[in-house]
Amino acid sequence: MSTTPPTESLVELAARKQLPRHQYTDHATVRWIEANRPDFPRHSTAGLSRASQRLLQRSATPTDWWAEAQVTDSLHGVRHAMRTAALSALLAEDAGLRDEETADLVLAAALHDCRRLHDRDDRGHGNRAALWLTRNADAVWGHFGLTATPLRIDRAATAVRLHDVPYPDFSPDDEADYARTGWVCDLLKAADALDRYRQPKLGWWPDAHQVRSDAFDRFRATAFDLVVRSETAHLAGLGSAGAVFEALRQGELIS
C-alpha cells in the first residue's frame, strides 16, 4: 500500500521537484493518470500465447533478489517489472520471435530493475542488475523453468545492462554489445518505456522518439490500462503480484 500521505500525492511532489527517494502510488496520482488519458488510436490487443502466460506466472521474482526492500512495492518495483515483462511478451509475439527468444526477453524484463536502490535517477542500476543476473543465472533461469546457456545469459544480461543507457550515449563497447543482441535491447527498452504512464508528470510519459520499435504506438493503450488497473487494484489491497495478474486478466491478456 502507499506510504505517501494523501495530501502529498506524487503529482504534487513532482510538480515541486520534491519526490522522495522511494515513491509509492497514491489514490490522487492514479486519479490524475486516469484524467490525463491520451486519445489513443483504436487497436485491439490479442491475448498472450500459453507459453508467454506460463512465463508471466513466474514474473513476480523473489523479494530477496531485489537489492533494496523499499523498492519492491515502489514505482520501480515488482508491479513495474511484471508489467514490463507482459509488455515485452506482447512486443515479442508481435515481432514473431521464437519461444526461446521471447522467454529470455521476458526474463530480462522481470529482472531489469532488481538492483535499483531508489526511484530517482539511479545511474548504473542496469549494469548492477546485469552483473547480478549473470552471477545467478542458474537460479534465475530455473525460476522460470528454463535452462541457462552462455548465449541466453549474454543476450538477457546485455539488454538489462543497456536498458537505462540512452541510445545516443552508447559507448563503442555498448555499440558492439548492441550489434550482437540488438533486438532484445530494443524490445526491453520499448516495454520499459511503455510502462512510464505510472510516472506523476506528463513529460515523463512514453516517448516513441526514445525507442526503436515499430509496434510501440499500437501498445500504448494496453500499457496505460495495465498501469491504471494494477495500481488501482494495489491500492484496493492486493499485493503487487496479485494486482498485476488482476489487471492482465481484466485486459484479457491472460486467462
Contacts in CASP RR format, 6 or more apart in sequence:
PFRMAT RR
TARGET T0000
AUTHOR 0000-0000-0000
METHOD contacts of the structure
MODEL  1
MSTTPPTESLVELAARKQLPRHQYTDHATVRWIEANRPDFPRHSTAGLSR
ASQRLLQRSATPTDWWAEAQVTDSLHGVRHAMRTAALSALLAEDAGLRDE
ETADLVLAAALHDCRRLHDRDDRGHGNRAALWLTRNADAVWGHFGLTATP
LRIDRAATAVRLHDVPYPDFSPDDEADYARTGWVCDLLKAADALDRYRQP
KLGWWPDAHQVRSDAFDRFRATAFDLVVRSETAHLAGLGSAGAVFEALRQ
GELIS
1 24 0 8 1.000
1 73 0 8 1.000
1 234 0 8 1.000
1 235 0 8 1.000
1 237 0 8 1.000
2 24 0 8 1.000
2 25 0 8 1.000
2 26 0 8 1.000
2 27 0 8 1.000
2 235 0 8 1.000
3 22 0 8 1.000
3 24 0 8 1.000
4 10 0 8 1.000
4 13 0 8 1.000
4 20 0 8 1.000
4 23 0 8 1.000
4 24 0 8 1.000
4 26 0 8 1.000
6 26 0 8 1.000
6 27 0 8 1.000
6 28 0 8 1.000
9 26 0 8 1.000
9 27 0 8 1.000
9 28 0 8 1.000
9 29 0 8 1.000
9 32 0 8 1.000
9 200 0 8 1.000
10 19 0 8 1.000
10 23 0 8 1.000
10 24 0 8 1.000
10 25 0 8 1.000
10 26 0 8 1.000
10 29 0 8 1.000
10 75 0 8 1.000
10 200 0 8 1.000
11 28 0 8 1.000
11 29 0 8 1.000
11 32 0 8 1.000
11 200 0 8 1.000
11 201 0 8 1.000
12 28 0 8 1.000
13 19 0 8 1.000
13 20 0 8 1.000
13 23 0 8 1.000
13 200 0 8 1.000
14 199 0 8 1.000
14 200 0 8 1.000
14 201 0 8 1.000
15 201 0 8 1.000
19 119 0 8 1.000
19 120 0 8 1.000
19 200 0 8 1.000
20 119 0 8 1.000
21 118 0 8 1.000
21 119 0 8 1.000
21 120 0 8 1.000
22 70 0 8 1.000
22 71 0 8 1.000
22 74 0 8 1.000
22 118 0 8 1.000
22 119 0 8 1.000
23 74 0 8 1.000
23 75 0 8 1.000
23 119 0 8 1.000
23 200 0 8 1.000
24 73 0 8 1.000
24 74 0 8 1.000
24 75 0 8 1.000
25 75 0 8 1.000
25 198 0 8 1.000
25 231 0 8 1.000
25 234 0 8 1.000
25 235 0 8 1.000
26 235 0 8 1.000
27 235 0 8 1.000
29 200 0 8 1.000
30 228 0 8 1.000
30 231 0 8 1.000
30 232 0 8 1.000
30 235 0 8 1.000
32 200 0 8 1.000
33 197 0 8 1.000
33 198 0 8 1.000
33 224 0 8 1.000
33 227 0 8 1.000
33 228 0 8 1.000
33 231 0 8 1.000
34 228 0 8 1.000
36 202 0 8 1.000
37 224 0 8 1.000
38 220 0 8 1.000
38 224 0 8 1.000
40 220 0 8 1.000
40 221 0 8 1.000
40 224 0 8 1.000
41 217 0 8 1.000
41 218 0 8 1.000
41 221 0 8 1.000
43 218 0 8 1.000
43 219 0 8 1.000
43 221 0 8 1.000
45 90 0 8 1.000
45 219 0 8 1.000
45 221 0 8 1.000
45 222 0 8 1.000
45 251 0 8 1.000
45 253 0 8 1.000
47 252 0 8 1.000
47 253 0 8 1.000
47 254 0 8 1.000
48 56 0 8 1.000
48 86 0 8 1.000
48 89 0 8 1.000
48 90 0 8 1.000
48 93 0 8 1.000
48 253 0 8 1.000
48 254 0 8 1.000
49 93 0 8 1.000
51 99 0 8 1.000
51 102 0 8 1.000
51 103 0 8 1.000
52 89 0 8 1.000
52 92 0 8 1.000
52 93 0 8 1.000
52 102 0 8 1.000
52 106 0 8 1.000
53 254 0 8 1.000
53 255 0 8 1.000
55 85 0 8 1.000
55 89 0 8 1.000
55 102 0 8 1.000
55 103 0 8 1.000
55 106 0 8 1.000
55 107 0 8 1.000
55 144 0 8 1.000
56 82 0 8 1.000
56 85 0 8 1.000
56 86 0 8 1.000
56 89 0 8 1.000
56 106 0 8 1.000
56 248 0 8 1.000
56 254 0 8 1.000
58 110 0 8 1.000
58 143 0 8 1.000
58 144 0 8 1.000
58 145 0 8 1.000
59 81 0 8 1.000
59 82 0 8 1.000
59 85 0 8 1.000
59 86 0 8 1.000
59 106 0 8 1.000
59 109 0 8 1.000
59 110 0 8 1.000
60 78 0 8 1.000
60 82 0 8 1.000
60 110 0 8 1.000
60 240 0 8 1.000
60 241 0 8 1.000
60 242 0 8 1.000
60 244 0 8 1.000
61 78 0 8 1.000
61 81 0 8 1.000
61 110 0 8 1.000
61 111 0 8 1.000
61 114 0 8 1.000
61 143 0 8 1.000
62 143 0 8 1.000
63 69 0 8 1.000
63 72 0 8 1.000
63 78 0 8 1.000
65 111 0 8 1.000
65 114 0 8 1.000
65 132 0 8 1.000
65 136 0 8 1.000
65 140 0 8 1.000
66 72 0 8 1.000
66 77 0 8 1.000
66 114 0 8 1.000
66 115 0 8 1.000
66 116 0 8 1.000
67 114 0 8 1.000
67 115 0 8 1.000
67 116 0 8 1.000
67 117 0 8 1.000
67 128 0 8 1.000
67 132 0 8 1.000
68 116 0 8 1.000
68 117 0 8 1.000
68 118 0 8 1.000
70 118 0 8 1.000
71 77 0 8 1.000
71 113 0 8 1.000
71 116 0 8 1.000
71 117 0 8 1.000
71 118 0 8 1.000
71 119 0 8 1.000
72 78 0 8 1.000
72 240 0 8 1.000
73 79 0 8 1.000
73 234 0 8 1.000
73 239 0 8 1.000
73 240 0 8 1.000
74 119 0 8 1.000
75 119 0 8 1.000
75 198 0 8 1.000
75 199 0 8 1.000
76 113 0 8 1.000
76 116 0 8 1.000
76 119 0 8 1.000
77 113 0 8 1.000
77 116 0 8 1.000
77 240 0 8 1.000
78 240 0 8 1.000
78 241 0 8 1.000
78 244 0 8 1.000
79 230 0 8 1.000
79 231 0 8 1.000
79 234 0 8 1.000
79 240 0 8 1.000
79 243 0 8 1.000
79 244 0 8 1.000
80 113 0 8 1.000
80 195 0 8 1.000
80 198 0 8 1.000
81 109 0 8 1.000
81 110 0 8 1.000
81 111 0 8 1.000
81 112 0 8 1.000
81 113 0 8 1.000
81 114 0 8 1.000
82 110 0 8 1.000
82 240 0 8 1.000
82 241 0 8 1.000
82 244 0 8 1.000
83 195 0 8 1.000
83 223 0 8 1.000
83 226 0 8 1.000
83 227 0 8 1.000
83 230 0 8 1.000
83 244 0 8 1.000
83 247 0 8 1.000
84 109 0 8 1.000
84 110 0 8 1.000
84 112 0 8 1.000
84 188 0 8 1.000
84 191 0 8 1.000
84 192 0 8 1.000
84 194 0 8 1.000
84 195 0 8 1.000
85 106 0 8 1.000
85 109 0 8 1.000
85 110 0 8 1.000
85 191 0 8 1.000
86 226 0 8 1.000
86 244 0 8 1.000
86 248 0 8 1.000
86 253 0 8 1.000
87 109 0 8 1.000
87 190 0 8 1.000
87 191 0 8 1.000
87 194 0 8 1.000
87 195 0 8 1.000
87 219 0 8 1.000
87 222 0 8 1.000
87 223 0 8 1.000
87 226 0 8 1.000
88 102 0 8 1.000
88 105 0 8 1.000
88 106 0 8 1.000
88 108 0 8 1.000
88 109 0 8 1.000
88 187 0 8 1.000
88 188 0 8 1.000
88 191 0 8 1.000
89 102 0 8 1.000
89 105 0 8 1.000
89 106 0 8 1.000
90 191 0 8 1.000
90 219 0 8 1.000
90 222 0 8 1.000
90 253 0 8 1.000
91 105 0 8 1.000
91 187 0 8 1.000
91 190 0 8 1.000
91 191 0 8 1.000
91 213 0 8 1.000
91 215 0 8 1.000
91 219 0 8 1.000
92 101 0 8 1.000
92 102 0 8 1.000
92 105 0 8 1.000
92 106 0 8 1.000
92 187 0 8 1.000
93 102 0 8 1.000
94 215 0 8 1.000
94 218 0 8 1.000
94 219 0 8 1.000
95 183 0 8 1.000
95 187 0 8 1.000
95 215 0 8 1.000
97 105 0 8 1.000
97 183 0 8 1.000
100 152 0 8 1.000
101 155 0 8 1.000
101 183 0 8 1.000
101 184 0 8 1.000
103 144 0 8 1.000
103 146 0 8 1.000
104 152 0 8 1.000
104 155 0 8 1.000
104 156 0 8 1.000
104 184 0 8 1.000
105 156 0 8 1.000
105 159 0 8 1.000
105 184 0 8 1.000
105 187 0 8 1.000
105 188 0 8 1.000
106 144 0 8 1.000
107 140 0 8 1.000
107 141 0 8 1.000
107 144 0 8 1.000
107 146 0 8 1.000
107 156 0 8 1.000
108 133 0 8 1.000
108 155 0 8 1.000
108 156 0 8 1.000
108 157 0 8 1.000
108 159 0 8 1.000
108 160 0 8 1.000
108 184 0 8 1.000
108 188 0 8 1.000
109 188 0 8 1.000
109 191 0 8 1.000
109 192 0 8 1.000
111 129 0 8 1.000
111 132 0 8 1.000
111 133 0 8 1.000
111 140 0 8 1.000
111 156 0 8 1.000
111 160 0 8 1.000
112 126 0 8 1.000
112 129 0 8 1.000
112 159 0 8 1.000
112 160 0 8 1.000
112 163 0 8 1.000
112 188 0 8 1.000
112 192 0 8 1.000
113 125 0 8 1.000
113 126 0 8 1.000
113 129 0 8 1.000
114 129 0 8 1.000
114 132 0 8 1.000
114 133 0 8 1.000
115 125 0 8 1.000
115 126 0 8 1.000
115 128 0 8 1.000
115 129 0 8 1.000
115 132 0 8 1.000
116 122 0 8 1.000
116 125 0 8 1.000
116 129 0 8 1.000
117 125 0 8 1.000
123 164 0 8 1.000
124 164 0 8 1.000
125 164 0 8 1.000
126 160 0 8 1.000
126 161 0 8 1.000
126 162 0 8 1.000
126 163 0 8 1.000
126 164 0 8 1.000
127 161 0 8 1.000
129 160 0 8 1.000
129 161 0 8 1.000
130 157 0 8 1.000
130 158 0 8 1.000
130 160 0 8 1.000
130 161 0 8 1.000
131 157 0 8 1.000
133 140 0 8 1.000
133 153 0 8 1.000
133 156 0 8 1.000
133 157 0 8 1.000
133 160 0 8 1.000
134 153 0 8 1.000
134 157 0 8 1.000
137 148 0 8 1.000
137 153 0 8 1.000
138 148 0 8 1.000
140 148 0 8 1.000
141 147 0 8 1.000
141 148 0 8 1.000
141 152 0 8 1.000
142 148 0 8 1.000
146 152 0 8 1.000
154 180 0 8 1.000
154 181 0 8 1.000
155 180 0 8 1.000
155 181 0 8 1.000
155 184 0 8 1.000
156 184 0 8 1.000
158 177 0 8 1.000
158 178 0 8 1.000
158 180 0 8 1.000
158 181 0 8 1.000
158 182 0 8 1.000
158 184 0 8 1.000
158 185 0 8 1.000
159 181 0 8 1.000
159 182 0 8 1.000
159 184 0 8 1.000
159 185 0 8 1.000
159 187 0 8 1.000
159 188 0 8 1.000
160 188 0 8 1.000
161 177 0 8 1.000
162 170 0 8 1.000
162 174 0 8 1.000
162 177 0 8 1.000
162 178 0 8 1.000
162 185 0 8 1.000
162 189 0 8 1.000
163 185 0 8 1.000
163 188 0 8 1.000
163 189 0 8 1.000
163 192 0 8 1.000
165 174 0 8 1.000
166 210 0 8 1.000
167 210 0 8 1.000
167 212 0 8 1.000
170 178 0 8 1.000
178 185 0 8 1.000
186 211 0 8 1.000
186 212 0 8 1.000
186 213 0 8 1.000
187 213 0 8 1.000
189 210 0 8 1.000
189 211 0 8 1.000
189 212 0 8 1.000
189 213 0 8 1.000
190 211 0 8 1.000
190 212 0 8 1.000
190 213 0 8 1.000
190 215 0 8 1.000
190 216 0 8 1.000
193 206 0 8 1.000
193 207 0 8 1.000
193 210 0 8 1.000
193 211 0 8 1.000
193 216 0 8 1.000
194 206 0 8 1.000
194 216 0 8 1.000
194 219 0 8 1.000
194 220 0 8 1.000
194 223 0 8 1.000
195 223 0 8 1.000
195 226 0 8 1.000
195 227 0 8 1.000
196 204 0 8 1.000
196 205 0 8 1.000
196 206 0 8 1.000
197 205 0 8 1.000
197 206 0 8 1.000
197 223 0 8 1.000
197 224 0 8 1.000
197 227 0 8 1.000
197 228 0 8 1.000
198 227 0 8 1.000
198 231 0 8 1.000
199 205 0 8 1.000
206 216 0 8 1.000
206 220 0 8 1.000
206 223 0 8 1.000
208 216 0 8 1.000
208 217 0 8 1.000
222 251 0 8 1.000
222 253 0 8 1.000
225 247 0 8 1.000
225 250 0 8 1.000
225 251 0 8 1.000
226 244 0 8 1.000
226 247 0 8 1.000
226 248 0 8 1.000
226 251 0 8 1.000
229 246 0 8 1.000
229 247 0 8 1.000
229 250 0 8 1.000
229 251 0 8 1.000
230 243 0 8 1.000
230 244 0 8 1.000
230 246 0 8 1.000
230 247 0 8 1.000
231 243 0 8 1.000
233 242 0 8 1.000
233 243 0 8 1.000
233 246 0 8 1.000
233 247 0 8 1.000
234 240 0 8 1.000
234 243 0 8 1.000
237 243 0 8 1.000
238 246 0 8 1.000
245 254 0 8 1.000
248 254 0 8 1.000
249 255 0 8 1.000
END
